Amino acid sequence: MNISRNYRWSVPAGFQDEIKHAFERLFHTDESDQSNVVTSQWTPRVDIREEDKRFVILADVPGVDPNAIEIQMDKGILSIKGERRNEAEPSGKASRTEREQGVFYRRFALPDSADAEGITASGKLGVLEISIPKRPESSPRRISIAAS
């Protein structure tokens, strides 16, 4: 006797990624990333690069007014805070809602080589770019002892 299985439904493309991200948010499986704060309703994805003369943080914030994003630097911690709101109340019944809305808040610990006074930010095409210049490296200085 042959047994054949017939699957009546197929898994949509990207379903496994959605489940993985849901579990990561729910159980915080990535312990090394403490940049998102519990009060956030969603977390923008970021890329962080180190270049020769600066650090760069690129954050995906489509639909967020750049003037409504607050960036602060305090005691070596860079904080990014903002909110994505619904453009308007939909006139009909939504058949699918995938874009996350609400408040976001992320923080990043900066290395000692970061120059907090020279941080700049710009927004273009839904991407926030934060540029953090590096301090000039200081070489060790020999201190002579005066004879008394």
MARLO-252484 format. One record per residue: residue in three letters; x negated, y negated, z of N, C-alpha, C, CB in turn. Coordinates in steps of 0.1 Angstrom, whole numbers, plus 5000, padded with zeros to 4 digits. Glycine has a CB too. Example, Ala and Ser with C-alpha at 12.3 -4.5 7.8 and 13.67 -1.06 7.14 Angstrom:
# MARLO-252484
PT    r  n.c1  n.c2  n.c3  ca.c1  ca.c2  ca.c3  c.c1  c.c2  c.c3  cb.c1  cb.c2  cb.c3
PT  Ala  4868  5057  5078   4877   5045   5078  4868  5033  5078   4887   5045   5090
PT  Ser  4872  5022  5071   4863   5011   5071  4871  5000  5079   4859   5006   5057
# end
This chain:
# MARLO-252484
PT    r  n.c1  n.c2  n.c3  ca.c1  ca.c2  ca.c3  c.c1  c.c2  c.c3  cb.c1  cb.c2  cb.c3
PT  Met  4992  5012  5000   5000   5000   5000  4991  4988  5000   5010   5000   5012
PT  Asn  4994  4978  4992   4986   4966   4991  4994  4955  4998   4984   4962   4976
PT  Ile  4987  4947  5006   4993   4936   5013  4988  4923  5006   4989   4936   5028
PT  Ser  4997  4915  5002   4993   4902   4996  4999  4891  5004   4998   4901   4981
PT  Arg  4991  4881  5006   4995   4869   5013  4999  4858  5004   4984   4864   5023
PT  Asn  5009  4851  5007   5014   4840   4998  5015  4828  5007   5028   4844   4992
PT  Tyr  5006  4818  5004   5006   4806   5012  5016  4796  5005   4992   4799   5013
PT  Arg  5025  4792  5013   5036   4783   5007  5032  4768  5007   5048   4785   5015
PT  Trp  5021  4764  5014   5017   4750   5013  5002  4750  5012   5022   4743   5026
PT  Ser  4998  4739  5006   4984   4737   5004  4979  4725  5013   4980   4734   4989
PT  Val  4967  4725  5017   4961   4714   5025  4958  4702  5016   4949   4719   5033
PT  Pro  4964  4690  5019   4961   4679   5010  4946  4675  5011   4969   4667   5014
PT  Ala  4941  4669  5001   4927   4664   5001  4925  4654  5012   4923   4658   4987
PT  Gly  4914  4656  5019   4911   4646   5030  4917  4649  5043   4914   4633   5026
PT  Phe  4925  4660  5044   4932   4663   5056  4923  4667  5067   4942   4675   5054
PT  Gln  4912  4675  5064   4903   4679   5074  4895  4666  5080   4892   4689   5068
PT  Asp  4892  4657  5071   4886   4645   5076  4895  4637  5086   4882   4636   5064
PT  Glu  4907  4636  5082   4917   4629   5091  4918  4636  5105   4931   4628   5084
PT  Ile  4918  4649  5105   4919   4656   5117  4906  4654  5125   4921   4671   5115
PT  Lys  4895  4655  5119   4882   4653   5125  4881  4639  5132   4870   4655   5116
PT  His  4885  4628  5124   4885   4615   5130  4895  4613  5142   4888   4605   5119
PT  Ala  4906  4620  5141   4916   4619   5152  4910  4625  5164   4929   4626   5148
PT  Phe  4904  4637  5163   4898   4643   5175  4886  4635  5180   4893   4657   5171
PT  Glu  4878  4629  5171   4867   4620   5176  4873  4609  5184   4859   4615   5164
PT  Arg  4883  4602  5179   4889   4591   5187  4895  4596  5200   4900   4584   5178
PT  Leu  4902  4607  5200   4909   4612   5211  4899  4617  5222   4918   4623   5207
PT  Phe  4889  4624  5218   4880   4631   5228  4866  4624  5228   4879   4645   5225
PT  His  4864  4614  5220   4851   4607   5220  4839  4617  5219   4849   4599   5233
PT  Thr  4840  4625  5208   4830   4636   5207  4816  4630  5204   4834   4645   5196
PT  Asp  4815  4618  5199   4802   4612   5196  4798  4604  5208   4802   4604   5183
PT  Glu  4791  4610  5217   4787   4603   5230  4776  4592  5227   4782   4613   5240
PT  Ser  4769  4593  5216   4758   4583   5214  4764  4569  5210   4749   4588   5204
PT  Asp  4776  4569  5205   4781   4556   5200  4791  4551  5211   4788   4558   5187
PT  Gln  4787  4541  5218   4795   4535   5228  4800  4521  5224   4788   4534   5242
PT  Ser  4800  4518  5211   4803   4505   5206  4817  4501  5205   4797   4503   5192
PT  Asn  4826  4511  5204   4840   4508   5204  4846  4508  5219   4849   4517   5195
PT  Val  4855  4500  5222   4860   4498   5235  4874  4504  5236   4860   4483   5240
PT  Val  4877  4509  5248   4890   4516   5249  4902  4507  5246   4891   4521   5264
PT  Thr  4901  4494  5247   4912   4485   5244  4914  4483  5230   4910   4472   5251
PT  Ser  4906  4488  5221   4907   4487   5207  4919  4495  5202   4894   4491   5199
PT  Gln  4927  4490  5192   4937   4497   5186  4932  4504  5173   4949   4488   5183
PT  Trp  4921  4499  5168   4915   4506   5157  4900  4501  5157   4922   4502   5143
PT  Thr  4892  4508  5149   4878   4506   5150  4873  4504  5135   4870   4517   5157
PT  Pro  4868  4492  5132   4862   4490   5118  4849  4498  5117   4860   4475   5115
PT  Arg  4847  4504  5106   4835   4512   5103  4824  4502  5101   4837   4521   5090
PT  Val  4812  4505  5105   4800   4496   5104  4788  4504  5098   4797   4490   5117
PT  Asp  4780  4496  5091   4766   4501   5087  4757  4492  5094   4765   4501   5072
PT  Ile  4746  4497  5100   4736   4489   5106  4722  4492  5100   4735   4492   5122
PT  Arg  4716  4482  5095   4703   4483   5088  4692  4475  5095   4704   4479   5074
PT  Glu  4680  4480  5095   4669   4473   5100  4660  4470  5088   4661   4480   5111
PT  Glu  4658  4457  5086   4649   4452   5075  4636  4447  5081   4656   4442   5066
PT  Asp  4627  4442  5073   4614   4437   5078  4616  4426  5087   4605   4433   5066
PT  Lys  4625  4416  5084   4626   4404   5092  4639  4402  5099   4624   4392   5083
PT  Arg  4648  4412  5098   4661   4411   5104  4668  4424  5106   4670   4401   5096
PT  Phe  4678  4424  5114   4688   4435   5115  4701  4431  5109   4690   4439   5130
PT  Val  4708  4440  5102   4720   4436   5096  4731  4445  5100   4719   4436   5080
PT  Ile  4743  4440  5104   4755   4448   5107  4765  4444  5097   4760   4445   5122
PT  Leu  4770  4454  5089   4781   4452   5080  4793  4459  5085   4777   4458   5065
PT  Ala  4804  4452  5087   4816   4458   5092  4828  4456  5082   4820   4451   5106
PT  Asp  4835  4467  5080   4846   4467   5071  4858  4461  5078   4849   4481   5065
PT  Val  4863  4450  5075   4874   4443   5081  4884  4438  5071   4869   4432   5090
PT  Pro  4888  4446  5061   4898   4441   5051  4911  4436  5057   4900   4451   5040
PT  Gly  4916  4425  5052   4928   4420   5058  4927  4412  5070   4938   4431   5060
PT  Val  4915  4410  5075   4913   4402   5087  4907  4388  5083   4903   4409   5097
PT  Asp  4913  4378  5087   4909   4364   5084  4895  4362  5091   4919   4353   5089
PT  Pro  4884  4359  5083   4871   4357   5090  4871  4346  5101   4861   4353   5079
PT  Asn  4880  4336  5100   4881   4326   5110  4887  4331  5123   4889   4314   5105
PT  Ala  4894  4343  5122   4900   4349   5134  4891  4359  5141   4913   4355   5130
PT  Ile  4879  4361  5136   4869   4370   5142  4860  4363  5152   4861   4378   5131
PT  Glu  4859  4368  5163   4851   4362   5174  4838  4370  5176   4858   4360   5187
PT  Ile  4826  4364  5174   4814   4371   5176  4806  4364  5187   4805   4371   5163
PT  Gln  4802  4372  5197   4795   4366   5209  4783  4374  5212   4804   4366   5221
PT  Met  4773  4367  5217   4760   4374   5221  4758  4370  5236   4748   4369   5213
PT  Asp  4757  4381  5245   4755   4378   5259  4747  4389  5265   4769   4377   5266
PT  Lys  4736  4386  5270   4726   4395   5277  4723  4407  5269   4733   4400   5290
PT  Gly  4719  4404  5256   4715   4415   5247  4726  4423  5241   4706   4424   5255
PT  Ile  4739  4420  5243   4750   4427   5238  4757  4418  5228   4760   4432   5249
PT  Leu  4758  4423  5215   4766   4416   5205  4780  4421  5205   4759   4417   5191
PT  Ser  4790  4413  5206   4804   4417   5206  4811  4411  5194   4811   4412   5219
PT  Ile  4819  4420  5188   4828   4415   5176  4842  4418  5180   4823   4423   5163
PT  Lys  4851  4408  5179   4865   4410   5183  4874  4403  5173   4867   4404   5197
PT  Gly  4885  4410  5170   4894   4404   5160  4907  4412  5160   4888   4404   5146
PT  Glu  4916  4408  5151   4929   4415   5150  4933  4415  5135   4939   4408   5159
PT  Arg  4939  4426  5131   4945   4427   5118  4960  4428  5121   4940   4439   5109
PT  Arg  4967  4419  5114   4982   4418   5117  4989  4422  5104   4986   4404   5121
PT  Asn  5002  4425  5106   5010   4428   5094  5012  4415  5087   5024   4434   5098
PT  Glu  5012  4415  5074   5014   4403   5066  5028  4397  5068   5011   4405   5051
PT  Ala  5037  4406  5068   5051   4402   5070  5059  4415  5073   5058   4395   5057
PT  Glu  5070  4413  5079   5079   4425   5082  5084  4431  5068   5091   4421   5091
PT  Pro  5082  4444  5067   5087   4450   5054  5102  4448  5052   5082   4464   5053
PT  Ser  5106  4446  5040   5120   4444   5038  5127  4457  5037   5122   4436   5025
PT  Gly  5120  4468  5034   5127   4481   5033  5120  4491  5043   5126   4486   5019
PT  Lys  5125  4503  5042   5120   4513   5051  5106  4518  5045   5130   4525   5052
PT  Ala  5096  4519  5054   5083   4523   5049  5083  4538  5047   5072   4519   5059
PT  Ser  5077  4542  5035   5076   4556   5033  5063  4562  5037   5079   4559   5018
PT  Arg  5053  4553  5038   5039   4557   5043  5032  4544  5048   5031   4564   5031
PT  Thr  5026  4546  5060   5018   4535   5066  5005  4541  5070   5026   4528   5078
PT  Glu  4994  4537  5063   4981   4543   5066  4971  4532  5071   4975   4550   5054
PT  Arg  4974  4520  5068   4964   4509   5073  4967  4506  5087   4966   4497   5064
PT  Glu  4956  4507  5095   4957   4505   5109  4958  4490  5112   4946   4511   5117
PT  Gln  4966  4486  5122   4969   4472   5126  4965  4471  5140   4984   4468   5124
PT  Gly  4963  4458  5144   4961   4455   5158  4947  4450  5161   4963   4468   5166
PT  Val  4943  4450  5174   4931   4444   5179  4920  4454  5178   4933   4440   5194
PT  Phe  4908  4449  5174   4896   4457   5175  4885  4450  5183   4890   4460   5160
PT  Tyr  4876  4457  5189   4866   4452   5197  4854  4461  5197   4871   4449   5212
PT  Arg  4843  4457  5192   4831   4465   5191  4819  4458  5198   4827   4469   5177
PT  Arg  4810  4465  5204   4798   4459   5209  4786  4467  5206   4800   4458   5225
PT  Phe  4775  4460  5205   4762   4467   5201  4751  4461  5210   4759   4464   5186
PT  Ala  4743  4470  5215   4731   4466   5223  4720  4463  5213   4727   4477   5233
PT  Leu  4714  4451  5214   4704   4447   5205  4690  4450  5211   4705   4432   5201
PT  Pro  4680  4453  5203   4667   4455   5208  4661  4442  5213   4658   4462   5198
PT  Asp  4650  4443  5221   4643   4431   5226  4638  4422  5215   4632   4435   5236
PT  Ser  4635  4428  5203   4629   4421   5192  4639  4412  5185   4622   4430   5183
PT  Ala  4652  4413  5188   4662   4405   5182  4662  4391  5187   4676   4411   5184
PT  Asp  4663  4381  5178   4663   4367   5181  4678  4362  5182   4656   4358   5171
PT  Ala  4683  4362  5194   4697   4358   5197  4701  4344  5192   4701   4360   5211
PT  Glu  4692  4335  5192   4694   4322   5188  4697  4320  5173   4683   4313   5192
PT  Gly  4692  4329  5165   4693   4328   5150  4703  4336  5143   4680   4331   5144
PT  Ile  4713  4342  5151   4723   4351   5145  4732  4343  5136   4731   4358   5156
PT  Thr  4735  4348  5125   4745   4342   5115  4754  4352  5111   4737   4335   5103
PT  Ala  4766  4348  5106   4776   4357   5101  4783  4351  5089   4787   4361   5112
PT  Ser  4787  4360  5080   4795   4356   5068  4804  4367  5064   4785   4352   5056
PT  Gly  4815  4363  5058   4825   4373   5053  4827  4372  5038   4838   4371   5061
PT  Lys  4828  4383  5032   4830   4383   5017  4837  4396  5013   4817   4381   5009
PT  Leu  4848  4395  5006   4855   4407   5001  4859  4418  5012   4847   4414   4990
PT  Gly  4862  4413  5024   4866   4422   5034  4855  4428  5042   4875   4433   5029
PT  Val  4843  4423  5040   4831   4429   5047  4825  4417  5055   4821   4435   5037
PT  Leu  4823  4419  5068   4817   4410   5077  4802  4413  5077   4823   4410   5091
PT  Glu  4793  4404  5074   4779   4406   5075  4773  4397  5086   4772   4403   5062
PT  Ile  4767  4404  5096   4760   4397   5107  4745  4399  5105   4766   4402   5121
PT  Ser  4738  4388  5105   4724   4389   5103  4717  4385  5116   4719   4380   5091
PT  Ile  4708  4393  5121   4702   4391   5134  4687  4391  5131   4705   4402   5144
PT  Pro  4680  4379  5131   4666   4378   5128  4658  4384  5139   4662   4364   5126
PT  Lys  4646  4389  5135   4637   4395   5145  4627  4383  5149   4628   4406   5139
PT  Arg  4623  4384  5162   4614   4375   5167  4600  4378  5161   4613   4376   5183
PT  Pro  4592  4368  5160   4578   4371   5155  4571  4380  5166   4570   4358   5152
PT  Glu  4564  4390  5161   4557   4399   5170  4546  4391  5176   4552   4412   5163
PT  Ser  4545  4393  5189   4534   4386   5196  4523  4396  5199   4539   4379   5209
PT  Ser  4511  4393  5197   4500   4402   5199  4496  4400  5214   4488   4400   5190
PT  Pro  4491  4411  5220   4486   4410   5234  4475  4400  5235   4481   4424   5239
PT  Arg  4475  4393  5246   4465   4382   5248  4456  4386  5260   4472   4368   5251
PT  Arg  4443  4385  5257   4434   4388   5268  4433  4376  5277   4420   4393   5262
PT  Ile  4433  4379  5290   4433   4368   5300  4419  4370  5307   4445   4368   5310
PT  Ser  4412  4359  5307   4398   4360   5314  4400  4356  5328   4388   4351   5306
PT  Ile  4391  4361  5336   4392   4359   5351  4381  4349  5354   4390   4372   5359
PT  Ala  4385  4338  5360   4375   4328   5363  4368  4331  5376   4381   4314   5364
PT  Ala  4355  4330  5376   4347   4333   5388  4349  4321  5398   4332   4335   5385
PT  Ser  4350  4325  5410   4351   4314   5420  4340  4313  5430   4364   4316   5428
# end
